[in-house]
């Protein structure tokens, strides 16, 4: 969980600090991303054997929302909420991408 927080926090800090913060923040963001990918891969691989059984439990019988004890509705709600919040946040911060889009001149010396 800590690696997720560091990836998000360093990404947000990079976004708002701008390309001039590249030297200080980008290494933190990159390293935390690779650590996060490693932990995410281990997590997914550990749960891989249980996925078929979980899918059968959710989709084998017709859904009955009123008697749902498997948590299916909660998972749908959490997924929809996360996707909606992510899309809204992405749209809100679009203006902050401008400096990064025009920062290619910082890397090339003519």
Short mmCIF file of the C-alpha atoms (twelve columns), coordinates in Angstrom:
data_MODEL
# 
_entry.id   MODEL 
# 
loop_
_atom_site.group_PDB 
_atom_site.id 
_atom_site.type_symbol 
_atom_site.label_atom_id 
_atom_site.label_alt_id 
_atom_site.label_comp_id 
_atom_site.label_asym_id 
_atom_site.label_seq_id 
_atom_site.Cartn_x 
_atom_site.Cartn_y 
_atom_site.Cartn_z 
_atom_site.pdbx_PDB_model_num 
ATOM 1   C CA . UNK A 1   0.000   0.000   0.000   1 
ATOM 2   C CA . UNK A 2   2.883   2.343   0.744   1 
ATOM 3   C CA . UNK A 3   4.261   1.944   -2.787  1 
ATOM 4   C CA . UNK A 4   0.854   2.913   -4.200  1 
ATOM 5   C CA . UNK A 5   0.800   6.066   -2.087  1 
ATOM 6   C CA . UNK A 6   4.357   6.979   -3.130  1 
ATOM 7   C CA . UNK A 7   3.599   6.416   -6.846  1 
ATOM 8   C CA . UNK A 8   0.471   8.587   -6.691  1 
ATOM 9   C CA . UNK A 9   2.028   11.283  -4.488  1 
ATOM 10  C CA . UNK A 10  5.187   11.569  -6.582  1 
ATOM 11  C CA . UNK A 11  3.122   11.634  -9.779  1 
ATOM 12  C CA . UNK A 12  0.899   14.406  -8.466  1 
ATOM 13  C CA . UNK A 13  3.951   16.311  -7.204  1 
ATOM 14  C CA . UNK A 14  5.574   15.974  -10.650 1 
ATOM 15  C CA . UNK A 15  2.410   17.127  -12.360 1 
ATOM 16  C CA . UNK A 16  2.025   20.278  -10.294 1 
ATOM 17  C CA . UNK A 17  5.730   21.093  -9.822  1 
ATOM 18  C CA . UNK A 18  6.316   20.921  -13.569 1 
ATOM 19  C CA . UNK A 19  9.208   19.726  -15.713 1 
ATOM 20  C CA . UNK A 20  11.766  21.713  -13.712 1 
ATOM 21  C CA . UNK A 21  11.247  19.168  -10.886 1 
ATOM 22  C CA . UNK A 22  12.311  16.334  -13.188 1 
ATOM 23  C CA . UNK A 23  15.738  15.851  -11.595 1 
ATOM 24  C CA . UNK A 24  14.437  15.602  -8.041  1 
ATOM 25  C CA . UNK A 25  11.074  13.847  -8.347  1 
ATOM 26  C CA . UNK A 26  11.256  11.678  -11.450 1 
ATOM 27  C CA . UNK A 27  13.689  9.117   -9.970  1 
ATOM 28  C CA . UNK A 28  11.421  8.713   -6.924  1 
ATOM 29  C CA . UNK A 29  8.412   8.260   -9.188  1 
ATOM 30  C CA . UNK A 30  10.157  5.720   -11.435 1 
ATOM 31  C CA . UNK A 31  11.590  3.623   -8.616  1 
ATOM 32  C CA . UNK A 32  8.315   3.590   -6.690  1 
ATOM 33  C CA . UNK A 33  6.502   2.563   -9.873  1 
ATOM 34  C CA . UNK A 34  8.780   -0.439  -10.379 1 
ATOM 35  C CA . UNK A 35  8.364   -1.434  -6.725  1 
ATOM 36  C CA . UNK A 36  4.586   -1.089  -7.125  1 
ATOM 37  C CA . UNK A 37  4.573   -3.242  -10.286 1 
ATOM 38  C CA . UNK A 38  6.528   -5.938  -8.458  1 
ATOM 39  C CA . UNK A 39  4.104   -6.036  -5.539  1 
ATOM 40  C CA . UNK A 40  1.092   -5.893  -7.875  1 
ATOM 41  C CA . UNK A 41  2.448   -8.823  -9.898  1 
ATOM 42  C CA . UNK A 42  2.993   -10.897 -6.753  1 
ATOM 43  C CA . UNK A 43  -0.518  -10.028 -5.551  1 
ATOM 44  C CA . UNK A 44  -2.160  -10.968 -8.863  1 
ATOM 45  C CA . UNK A 45  -0.190  -14.199 -9.191  1 
ATOM 46  C CA . UNK A 46  -1.085  -15.194 -5.619  1 
ATOM 47  C CA . UNK A 47  -4.809  -14.740 -6.327  1 
ATOM 48  C CA . UNK A 48  -4.772  -16.252 -9.820  1 
ATOM 49  C CA . UNK A 49  -5.771  -19.792 -8.745  1 
ATOM 50  C CA . UNK A 50  -8.881  -18.484 -6.935  1 
ATOM 51  C CA . UNK A 51  -10.202 -16.431 -9.866  1 
ATOM 52  C CA . UNK A 52  -12.150 -19.200 -11.693 1 
ATOM 53  C CA . UNK A 53  -14.012 -20.187 -8.531  1 
ATOM 54  C CA . UNK A 54  -14.803 -16.561 -7.694  1 
ATOM 55  C CA . UNK A 55  -16.102 -15.919 -11.216 1 
ATOM 56  C CA . UNK A 56  -18.266 -19.041 -11.110 1 
ATOM 57  C CA . UNK A 57  -19.724 -17.966 -7.776  1 
ATOM 58  C CA . UNK A 58  -20.573 -14.533 -9.183  1 
ATOM 59  C CA . UNK A 59  -21.871 -15.493 -12.622 1 
ATOM 60  C CA . UNK A 60  -23.074 -19.097 -12.473 1 
ATOM 61  C CA . UNK A 61  -26.521 -18.172 -11.183 1 
ATOM 62  C CA . UNK A 62  -28.661 -15.265 -12.378 1 
ATOM 63  C CA . UNK A 63  -28.016 -12.173 -10.290 1 
ATOM 64  C CA . UNK A 64  -30.500 -11.436 -7.546  1 
ATOM 65  C CA . UNK A 65  -29.546 -8.027  -6.233  1 
ATOM 66  C CA . UNK A 66  -31.887 -8.175  -3.236  1 
ATOM 67  C CA . UNK A 67  -30.371 -11.403 -1.901  1 
ATOM 68  C CA . UNK A 68  -26.788 -10.687 -2.895  1 
ATOM 69  C CA . UNK A 69  -24.539 -12.000 -0.151  1 
ATOM 70  C CA . UNK A 70  -21.410 -12.392 -2.264  1 
ATOM 71  C CA . UNK A 71  -20.586 -8.684  -2.302  1 
ATOM 72  C CA . UNK A 72  -21.094 -8.455  -6.055  1 
ATOM 73  C CA . UNK A 73  -23.020 -5.178  -5.856  1 
ATOM 74  C CA . UNK A 74  -20.332 -3.647  -3.639  1 
ATOM 75  C CA . UNK A 75  -17.627 -4.629  -6.130  1 
ATOM 76  C CA . UNK A 76  -19.618 -3.160  -9.014  1 
ATOM 77  C CA . UNK A 77  -20.225 0.014   -7.049  1 
ATOM 78  C CA . UNK A 78  -16.548 0.340   -6.027  1 
ATOM 79  C CA . UNK A 79  -15.364 -0.238  -9.589  1 
ATOM 80  C CA . UNK A 80  -17.834 2.257   -11.058 1 
ATOM 81  C CA . UNK A 81  -16.946 4.817   -8.393  1 
ATOM 82  C CA . UNK A 82  -13.195 4.420   -8.932  1 
ATOM 83  C CA . UNK A 83  -13.527 4.712   -12.718 1 
ATOM 84  C CA . UNK A 84  -15.778 7.761   -12.432 1 
ATOM 85  C CA . UNK A 85  -13.525 9.474   -9.887  1 
ATOM 86  C CA . UNK A 86  -10.447 8.745   -12.016 1 
ATOM 87  C CA . UNK A 87  -12.062 10.148  -15.152 1 
ATOM 88  C CA . UNK A 88  -13.254 13.296  -13.352 1 
ATOM 89  C CA . UNK A 89  -9.834  13.843  -11.776 1 
ATOM 90  C CA . UNK A 90  -8.096  13.349  -15.126 1 
ATOM 91  C CA . UNK A 91  -10.349 15.929  -16.751 1 
ATOM 92  C CA . UNK A 92  -9.827  18.409  -13.912 1 
ATOM 93  C CA . UNK A 93  -6.011  18.269  -14.139 1 
ATOM 94  C CA . UNK A 94  -5.763  18.500  -17.943 1 
ATOM 95  C CA . UNK A 95  -4.590  22.160  -17.743 1 
ATOM 96  C CA . UNK A 96  -1.621  21.061  -15.614 1 
ATOM 97  C CA . UNK A 97  -0.200  18.957  -18.470 1 
ATOM 98  C CA . UNK A 98  0.692   21.993  -20.603 1 
ATOM 99  C CA . UNK A 99  4.207   22.529  -19.233 1 
ATOM 100 C CA . UNK A 100 5.013   18.842  -19.685 1 
ATOM 101 C CA . UNK A 101 3.773   18.836  -23.275 1 
ATOM 102 C CA . UNK A 102 6.068   21.734  -24.128 1 
ATOM 103 C CA . UNK A 103 9.066   20.551  -22.084 1 
ATOM 104 C CA . UNK A 104 10.692  18.554  -24.887 1 
ATOM 105 C CA . UNK A 105 12.975  21.527  -25.504 1 
ATOM 106 C CA . UNK A 106 14.437  21.037  -22.034 1 
ATOM 107 C CA . UNK A 107 15.959  17.714  -23.081 1 
ATOM 108 C CA . UNK A 108 17.354  18.652  -26.495 1 
ATOM 109 C CA . UNK A 109 20.274  20.994  -26.890 1 
ATOM 110 C CA . UNK A 110 20.627  22.546  -30.338 1 
# 
